[in-house]
């Protein structure tokens, strides 16, 4: 009896699913509404504005042109100075 009930429920669920799928519009109709070229053009225009904004932002920044070796030397000097300062306090 339980198997029969399970089968009937499965068939009823399958019929309901088919009915819902039949009410949906066909995929071809959805594809004809969207123009892929227009979507790509819109994305391209958006990305161009973002690049322009980024260029404006970066133009306002102060460039730091330190040689990595020079930067390393400065960091080490600061570290030594801090260490000497701590030793003098003791």
N, C-alpha and C positions, 0 to 999 in steps of 0.2 A: 504494500500500500504506500509506503514512504517513497519507494522508487517511482511509482506512478505519479505521485504528487510532485516529485522533483522534476520528472520529465515534463509534466504539464506546465510547471512554473518556468522551466527553461524555454519551452516553446513559446509561451506567452511573452517572456522577456525578449526573445529573439524577434518575434513579430513586432513588438513595440519598437525595438531598435531599427528594424527595417522601415517601419513607418516614419520614424524620425529622419532617417537618412534619405528617404524618398522626398521629404518636404524641402530638403536643402537645395539651393540652386546648383546647377552643374558647375564644375570647375572651369570649363571653357568660358562661361559667362563672367566669372570672376576675373579671369585673366584678361578678357577683352576690356574690362573697365579700367584696369591699371596699365599705364604705359611705362614700361621699364626704362625707356630712354628719358622720359620726363623725371622719373625718380632719380636717376643717375645725375641728371643735370642739376636738380635741386641739391643733392648731396655735394656735388662739386662746387656749386656756388657757396654753400655753407662752409665748406672746408677752405675756400679762398678767403672768406672774411675772417676766419679763425687765424689763418696764416698772416694776414695783414695786421690783425690785432696783436699777434705775437711779435711781429717785427717792430711795431710801435712800442710795445712794452720793453723789448730788449734794447731798443735805441736809448731808452732813458736810464739804463743801468750803467754803472761805471765799470769798465773792464779792468780786470786785475791780471796784469801780465807779469807774474812772478815765475822765475825759473824754479823748478822743483828743488834743485839743490840749494838755492838761496832761501826758499821757504823752509827747508829742513834745517838749515843753519840758524835761521831766526827762531824756530821753535825750540831748538836745542839751547840757544842762548837764553831764551825766556825760562826754560826749565832750570838751567844752571843758576840764573838770577834768583828764581823762586827758592831753590834749594839753599843758596847762600843766605838769603833773607831769613829762612827758617832756622839755619844754624846760628845766625847772629842773635836771634831772639832767645835761644836756650841758654 
